[in-house]
Amino acid sequence: MSTHLRTQAEAERIIKEYGEAGFRPIMEMLERHFLVLHNRAQVLLTLCGIIVSTTGFSGRNIAGSGSVAQVLVIVGVLLVLISAGVVCWGVLHLRWLTMQPGDDMRSWLTGSLRYRDFKTRTYRAALFVMLCGLTAYVAAIILMLLNPHAPAYPSR
């Protein structure tokens, strides 16, 4: 298992590398960190959108496999929507780096790194919730495939 630097140690390493007067390159480095997070959040939102869209097209057929499949589809879609909400509010929510508090480079950088780490933890939580929702959704699809003649509604 790898160990991670604590925020304070990471800030010290960055300041040592860039120097006390290295505000601009440090800001650019942090912007790249946030860009990676936002790009990954957009991918997660795209996956959420695909799942919700798929449910709109085939959710009725999947749910027609029985009450367990119905519950799994509903739980899956709800978890996916919760994941989308978490990623929108927690990761894509904006607070500019220049707005971070701090009286000097060290305290500003530490606060900015904590903000980045908060967004990273939020992204991971949203990803986990989305994967749980996807798992429920796929389980419902499996039930449908195991019982292909189950829909109890008239065909269109």
C-alpha positions in Angstrom: 0.0 0.0 0.0 1.4 3.4 -0.9 1.5 6.2 1.5 0.5 9.7 0.7 2.1 12.9 1.9 0.0 14.8 4.4 -1.2 18.2 3.1 1.4 20.2 5.0 4.2 18.0 3.8 3.0 18.2 0.2 2.8 22.0 0.5 6.4 22.1 1.8 7.6 19.9 -1.0 5.9 22.2 -3.6 7.3 25.3 -2.1 10.8 23.8 -1.9 10.5 22.8 -5.6 9.0 26.1 -6.9 10.4 28.5 -4.3 8.6 31.1 -2.2 8.1 33.4 -5.2 6.7 30.6 -7.4 3.1 31.6 -7.1 2.4 31.5 -10.8 3.8 28.0 -11.6 2.2 26.7 -8.4 -1.1 28.2 -9.5 -0.7 26.6 -12.9 0.1 23.2 -11.3 -3.0 23.4 -9.1 -5.1 24.4 -12.1 -4.0 21.2 -13.9 -5.0 19.2 -10.8 -8.5 20.7 -10.8 -8.7 20.2 -14.6 -8.1 16.5 -14.1 -10.8 16.3 -11.5 -13.3 18.2 -13.6 -12.6 16.1 -16.7 -13.1 12.9 -14.7 -16.3 14.4 -13.2 -17.6 15.1 -16.7 -16.9 11.4 -17.7 -18.9 10.3 -14.6 -21.8 12.6 -15.6 -21.7 11.2 -19.1 -22.0 7.7 -17.7 -24.9 8.8 -15.5 -26.6 10.3 -18.5 -26.2 7.1 -20.5 -27.7 5.1 -17.7 -30.7 7.4 -17.3 -31.2 7.5 -21.1 -31.0 3.7 -21.3 -33.6 3.4 -18.6 -35.9 5.7 -20.5 -35.7 3.4 -23.6 -35.6 0.0 -22.0 -36.5 0.4 -18.3 -40.0 -0.8 -18.9 -38.8 -4.1 -20.5 -36.3 -4.6 -17.7 -38.8 -3.9 -15.0 -41.2 -6.3 -16.7 -39.1 -9.1 -15.5 -40.6 -9.0 -12.0 -40.7 -7.0 -8.8 -37.0 -7.7 -7.9 -36.0 -6.2 -11.3 -38.3 -3.2 -10.7 -36.7 -2.5 -7.4 -33.2 -2.9 -8.8 -33.9 -0.6 -11.7 -35.4 2.1 -9.4 -32.5 1.8 -6.9 -30.0 1.8 -9.6 -31.3 4.9 -11.3 -31.8 6.7 -7.9 -28.2 6.0 -7.0 -27.0 7.2 -10.4 -28.9 10.4 -9.9 -27.5 10.9 -6.4 -24.0 10.3 -7.8 -24.7 13.0 -10.5 -25.8 15.4 -7.8 -22.8 14.8 -5.6 -20.4 15.3 -8.5 -22.1 18.4 -9.7 -22.3 20.0 -6.3 -19.0 18.7 -4.8 -16.6 18.5 -7.7 -17.9 20.9 -10.4 -19.0 23.5 -7.9 -16.6 26.4 -8.4 -14.5 28.3 -5.9 -11.6 30.0 -7.6 -8.0 29.3 -6.3 -7.5 33.1 -6.0 -10.4 33.1 -3.5 -8.7 30.6 -1.2 -7.8 32.1 2.2 -4.2 32.5 3.3 -2.0 35.3 4.6 1.1 33.9 2.9 2.1 31.4 0.2 2.3 28.4 2.6 -1.1 28.9 4.2 -2.7 29.7 0.8 -1.2 26.6 -0.7 -2.2 24.4 2.2 -5.8 25.6 1.9 -5.8 25.1 -1.8 -4.5 21.5 -1.4 -7.2 20.8 1.2 -9.8 22.1 -1.3 -8.4 19.8 -4.0 -8.4 16.9 -1.7 -12.0 17.5 -0.6 -13.0 17.5 -4.3 -11.0 14.3 -4.9 -12.8 12.6 -2.0 -16.1 13.8 -3.2 -15.4 12.5 -6.7 -14.4 9.1 -5.3 -17.6 9.0 -3.3 -19.7 9.9 -6.3 -17.9 7.3 -8.4 -18.6 4.6 -5.7 -22.3 5.5 -5.6 -22.6 5.5 -9.4 -20.9 2.0 -9.5 -23.4 0.8 -6.9 -26.2 2.1 -9.0 -24.8 0.6 -12.1 -24.4 -2.8 -10.3 -28.1 -2.7 -9.3 -29.1 -1.7 -12.8 -27.0 -4.5 -14.4 -28.4 -7.0 -11.9 -31.9 -6.1 -13.2 -30.7 -6.6 -16.7 -29.4 -10.0 -15.8 -32.8 -10.9 -14.3 -34.4 -9.8 -17.6 -32.0 -11.9 -19.7 -32.5 -15.0 -17.5 -36.3 -14.7 -18.0 -36.8 -13.3 -21.5 -40.5 -14.1 -21.7 -41.5 -12.4 -18.4 -43.0 -9.0 -19.3 -46.6 -9.0 -18.1 -47.7 -6.2 -20.3 -49.1 -6.3 -23.8 -46.6 -5.6 -26.6 -47.0 -2.4 -28.5 
